[in-house]
Amino acid sequence: MAALAKDKARKEESSPQQASRSSQGKWRNYAVIAGGIAVVYGAAALLGHSVRDSRSTTVEAPTSAVASGTKKTKLALPVKPTVPVTLTIFEDPRNPHSRDFAQRFAPTLDRLLASGQVQINYRLVTQSDKRYGGSGATEAAAAAACAQDQGRLSAYMGQIWKNQPAPTDDALKNRKLLIALAKKAGKINHDDFSLCVNRTERMGWVKESQADYAAAGLGELPIVQINDRTIPGGAAALTPSKLNTLVNKEVQKAMASVPTTPQS
């Protein structure tokens, strides 16, 4: 009887210790699992950051972009491609002179396009970010390239010009604002546009365009070229009438060089 009593006492004494060891084992398992989850989430965060960084440097041209001049990279955004004269306009979304030119010359550019004899290539550059600091021009240019993917470059840039802040104000870096402007431009798919902007899908292309402009040493914006030749004196020396005259001369020159078909 005494032996049975001692054995019972030993079992009762060991039970709390076993329960404690079992509980500690469970907590260790939970800790390992939680640690594993943290590693997975941490890896996912690093992967996401890496993807975003690669998108911001990858040069992926927007839909319908074309090469300009001697450059192989498609840095120009054409509006209604036609022949025989190409008008190239370098503009900066944050630059007030680019805005003034776009708004003043809009009727003239529309008439030239309607003539069916002129192609207009827009080159989006970001010199104002370097001058004033910030990233508003870069973000806005990338958003405009996203609009080009849906064939809405002109409509979107129209909203940029209407809502352009003072050049020292970096408000255009706000992607929520840029997405809201797409809604005002109309006929832009919200989801596709938002993904393009937030994933910085056109950021690398914009940076390449700016680097090419800076290396060319073309001068102050906006820059206007006819058939890849820069108009002397820049846009400041132009009037709508003078631009129309210069383009018409190039059209006549191009038409005169077209060989005539001999009559049989």
C-alpha positions in Angstrom: 0.0 0.0 0.0 2.8 2.4 0.8 4.4 1.7 -2.6 1.1 2.4 -4.4 0.8 5.7 -2.5 4.3 6.8 -3.5 3.7 5.9 -7.1 0.5 7.9 -7.2 2.3 10.9 -5.6 5.1 10.7 -8.3 2.5 10.7 -11.1 0.6 13.7 -9.6 3.9 15.6 -9.2 5.1 14.9 -12.8 1.7 15.9 -14.4 2.2 19.7 -14.1 5.8 19.4 -15.3 4.6 17.5 -18.4 1.9 20.0 -19.1 4.4 22.8 -18.8 6.8 21.1 -21.2 3.9 20.5 -23.6 2.9 24.1 -23.5 6.4 25.3 -24.0 6.7 23.0 -27.1 3.5 24.5 -28.5 4.7 28.0 -28.0 8.0 27.1 -29.7 6.1 25.7 -32.7 4.0 28.9 -32.9 7.2 31.0 -32.7 8.8 29.0 -35.6 5.6 29.4 -37.7 5.3 33.1 -36.9 8.9 33.6 -37.8 8.4 31.7 -41.1 5.5 34.0 -41.9 7.6 37.0 -41.2 10.3 35.8 -43.5 7.8 35.1 -46.2 6.2 38.6 -45.9 9.7 40.2 -45.7 10.8 38.4 -48.9 7.6 39.5 -50.6 8.1 43.1 -49.6 11.7 43.0 -50.9 10.5 41.4 -54.1 7.8 44.0 -54.6 10.3 46.8 -54.0 12.7 45.2 -56.5 10.0 45.0 -59.1 9.0 48.6 -58.6 12.7 49.7 -58.9 13.2 47.7 -62.1 10.1 49.2 -63.7 11.2 52.7 -62.9 14.5 52.1 -64.9 13.2 49.8 -67.7 12.8 51.7 -71.0 9.5 50.5 -72.2 8.0 52.8 -74.9 4.3 53.7 -74.9 1.9 52.4 -77.5 2.6 53.9 -81.0 5.8 55.6 -80.0 8.2 56.2 -82.8 12.0 56.8 -83.3 13.0 60.4 -84.0 15.9 61.7 -86.0 19.0 59.4 -85.8 17.8 57.8 -82.5 16.8 54.1 -82.4 15.0 54.4 -79.1 11.3 55.2 -79.6 11.1 58.5 -77.7 8.6 60.5 -79.7 4.8 60.3 -79.3 3.1 60.9 -82.7 -0.3 62.4 -83.1 -2.2 61.4 -86.3 0.9 60.1 -88.2 0.8 61.3 -91.9 3.3 62.5 -94.5 5.3 64.3 -95.8 6.3 66.8 -93.0 7.1 65.9 -89.4 6.8 68.5 -86.7 8.5 67.6 -83.4 7.7 69.5 -80.2 9.8 69.1 -77.0 7.7 70.0 -74.0 8.0 69.8 -70.2 4.7 69.2 -68.2 6.0 71.5 -65.4 7.4 74.2 -67.7 5.1 77.3 -68.0 6.6 78.2 -71.5 5.6 74.7 -72.7 2.1 75.3 -71.4 1.8 78.7 -73.1 3.1 77.4 -76.4 0.7 74.4 -76.3 -2.3 76.6 -75.6 -1.4 79.4 -78.0 -0.6 77.2 -80.9 -3.3 74.6 -80.4 -5.6 75.9 -83.2 -2.7 76.1 -85.6 -1.5 72.5 -84.8 -5.1 71.2 -85.2 -5.3 72.8 -88.7 -2.0 71.4 -89.7 -3.1 67.9 -88.6 -6.4 68.3 -90.4 -4.5 69.1 -93.6 -3.3 65.5 -93.7 0.2 66.6 -94.6 1.8 66.9 -91.2 2.7 64.5 -88.5 3.3 65.9 -85.0 5.7 64.1 -82.6 5.7 65.1 -79.0 8.9 64.7 -76.9 8.2 64.7 -73.2 11.2 65.9 -71.2 11.7 66.9 -67.5 14.3 69.6 -67.4 12.2 71.6 -64.8 12.8 68.9 -62.2 16.5 69.5 -62.4 16.0 73.3 -62.3 13.5 73.5 -59.4 14.0 70.1 -57.7 11.4 67.5 -57.1 9.9 65.0 -59.5 6.6 66.6 -60.7 7.6 66.8 -64.4 8.9 63.2 -64.4 5.7 61.8 -62.8 3.5 63.9 -65.1 5.4 62.9 -68.2 5.1 59.2 -67.2 1.4 59.6 -66.6 1.0 61.3 -70.1 2.8 58.3 -71.6 0.3 56.0 -69.8 -2.5 58.1 -71.4 -0.8 57.6 -74.8 -1.2 53.8 -74.3 -4.9 54.5 -74.6 -4.6 57.0 -77.5 -5.4 60.0 -75.2 -2.1 61.9 -75.0 -3.5 65.2 -76.3 -6.6 65.1 -74.1 -4.5 64.3 -71.0 -1.8 66.9 -71.7 -4.7 69.4 -72.1 -5.6 68.7 -68.5 -2.0 69.0 -67.4 -1.8 72.5 -69.0 -5.1 73.6 -67.4 -4.0 72.5 -63.9 -0.3 73.2 -64.1 1.0 74.7 -60.8 3.7 77.3 -60.5 7.0 75.7 -61.6 8.4 76.0 -58.0 5.4 74.0 -56.8 6.0 70.2 -57.2 2.3 69.3 -57.0 2.4 67.2 -60.2 4.4 64.5 -58.3 1.1 63.6 -56.6 -0.1 60.4 -58.4 -3.6 60.8 -57.0 -3.8 64.2 -58.8 -2.5 62.7 -62.0 -5.1 59.9 -61.9 -7.8 62.5 -61.2 -6.7 64.4 -64.3 -7.2 61.3 -66.4 -10.8 61.2 -65.4 -11.2 64.8 -66.4 -9.6 64.0 -69.8 -12.2 61.4 -70.4 -12.2 58.1 -72.3 -9.3 56.7 -70.3 -9.8 53.3 -68.5 -9.3 54.1 -64.9 -7.9 50.7 -63.8 -5.4 50.4 -66.6 -4.2 54.0 -66.2 -3.8 53.7 -62.4 -1.8 50.5 -62.7 0.5 52.1 -65.3 1.1 55.1 -63.1 1.5 53.4 -59.8 3.7 50.7 -61.2 5.9 53.4 -62.9 5.7 51.5 -66.1 6.7 54.4 -68.3 9.2 56.0 -65.8 12.3 54.5 -67.5 11.2 55.7 -70.9 10.7 59.2 -69.6 14.2 59.2 -68.0 15.7 58.1 -71.4 13.8 60.8 -73.2 15.2 63.5 -70.8 18.7 62.1 -71.1 18.6 62.2 -74.9 17.3 65.8 -74.8 20.0 66.9 -72.3 22.7 65.3 -74.4 21.5 67.0 -77.6 22.0 70.5 -76.0 18.9 71.9 -77.8 18.4 74.8 -75.4 15.4 76.2 -73.6 12.0 74.7 -73.9 9.8 74.4 -75.8 11.8 73.3 -78.8 10.2 73.0 -82.2 11.7 71.0 -85.1 10.6 70.6 -88.7 11.8 67.4 -90.2 14.4 67.1 -87.4 15.8 70.6 -88.0 15.4 72.9 -85.0 13.8 76.2 -85.8 16.3 79.0 -85.1 15.5 81.2 -82.2 13.3 78.6 -80.6 9.6 78.7 -79.9 9.9 82.3 -78.5 10.6 83.5 -82.1 7.6 81.8 -83.5 4.1 83.0 -84.2 1.2 80.7 -85.3 1.4 82.4 -88.7 5.1 82.0 -89.1 4.9 78.3 -88.1 2.2 77.7 -90.6 4.3 79.4 -93.3 7.4 77.3 -92.4 5.5 74.1 -92.5 3.8 74.9 -95.8 7.2 75.6 -97.4 8.4 72.2 -96.2 5.2 70.6 -97.6 5.8 72.2 -101.0 9.4 71.2 -101.0 8.5 67.6 -100.2 5.8 67.5 -102.8 8.1 68.9 -105.4 10.6 66.1 -104.7 8.0 63.4 -105.3 8.6 61.9 -108.8 5.7 62.2 -111.2 4.2 59.1 -112.8 4.9 59.2 -116.5 1.8 59.1 -118.7 1.5 56.1 -121.0 
